[in-house]
């Protein structure tokens, strides 16, 4: 189980906007310490991988823009994998 404090810290470290979106989903990465982004992946509601990108060149404080216009309207999960774990956020594509 994740405590409220850990969850708030995770929310500060990895946030997404706007949500819902119809064109571009922006990811904000604010790592602390030596945590390094490695990969971004997007899964649809059935768990199917629909997008993946290398994130190893992304530094803390960076914003990543994911083009989601080609995705069908619906619910998705975006995950940021790091050398210390994974952060996942739900988002909606609404056309």
Secondary structure, DSSP 8 states (H G I E B T S, - for coil): ---HHHHHHHHHHEEEESSSBSSEEEEEE---TT--EEEEEEEETTS-EEEEEE-TT--TTEEEEEE-TTS-SEEEEEEEEETTEEEEEEEEE--
